[in-house]
């Protein structure tokens, strides 16, 4: 894949004979295969013109959604519709998160959808820089103006967060942020969060682990305490 993102032809697919980890949990392995099938199908549909190949790639995409259903997704049709809406070369989605610490306590927001807790953040939007996306999400979900001052970690969400039930391969960008005002944090400004608060890492509420894990919070605290640490990446 070129650094510019331009492609004259599809990249070579992953070798199906590559060994897999024999200890990998079956559900996680099925999820990985479903995501790979979806990416192969999207790339095939992007670059193919033969109608028979197109039909095969459409079948691959449908099979990917069916696999998602087998591993616990309640409505494969929802994923099939999402996959059908994708176009162009398949690339990972980008999730941004902002970490604000005060006396070693981290600010978390409670998601309105599942009542689980996470760092403020979400999908980066087109035309956003990564730091702008993190700052915007923080303002929308926690009601605070912040400045992203350091990229602490770039993680593969499939490896670190499981992301079971998602058809996307995701890169997660974790920023340390500074407050720009003394306002009290407020949840619910975007309708997606129900509560907000600061928590010690030894007394965390139930986390939404596809969004962030306790290990990732501990890593971010270490970076907050020691600015000389290099960016952690997969």
Secondary structure, 3 states (H helix, E strand, C coil): CCCCCCCCCCCCCCCCCCCCCCCCCHHHHHHHHHHHHHHHHHHHHHHCCCHHHHHHHHHHHHHHHHHHHHCCCCCHHHHHHHHHHCCCCCCCEEEEEEECEECCEEEEEEECCCCCEECCEEECCCCCCHHHHHHHHHHHHHCCCEEEEEEEEEEEHHHHCCCCCCCCCEEEEEEEEEECCCCCCCCCCCCCEEEEEEECCCCCCCECCCCCCHHHHHHHHHHHHCCCCCCEEC
